[in-house]
Amino acid sequence: MDLIPLRNNLFHDVRLAEVIDKIYTRLQELKLVDKKYIGDAEFILYLMNMIEHLVSKKDGIDKKELLLSIYKNHYGANTADILLIEKIIEFLHKNKSVKKVSYYKIFKTSLKEWFVKK
């Protein structure tokens, strides 16, 4: 069934579900699923960097809305929390804190980890 490509809204919805699943799986691995991280700027920055790496422009996913939906669905954030998170997001963007790691650095680190395993 992989021969039949997904298009438009189906592709968008599947890609969104994949990104959310990857993010939540990583947070569970790191044991960062506690509600105490709702207003933590460092945690929000970590999520923003993860989203920056997982979502490309061609996916058509709004990164801010994705972050807010993760907070609403997985952490049960209320409207006051969402307003605080939006202000933190704006602050981090204004200060250019969100950085995408280069593919060279990712490759170098992956190769290093692979050699350490062997």
Phi, psi and omega in degrees: 000353178288348180285339180267111185284149174273143182228158173051240186294324179296316178298316180300313182294319179293317180296319178298316179296322178296316181296314180298319180296317179297317180295312183293324176297317179295320179294324177292322177299320181273359182058046179248041182254017180277147181290350181291348181270006184301314183257012184278117183295324180294321178293319178297318177298319177300314178297319180297320178293321176298314180296320179301323181280330185271334186250128175252168182297326183290344178289334180071029181257130177283116187293321180294316179295325177297314179298316180293323179292326176296316179295319181291314187278323186260336182245355178065040181290138177266184185295324178295319178296320181296319178297318177296317180296319178298320178294321178294320178300313179299318179298315181294323177292318180297326180269008178052046180277337181280119183232141177259127180285139182293153179296329178297315180294321177296315179297315181298316180293319179297317179296318179298315178297323180295317179293324179293322178296322183280000000 
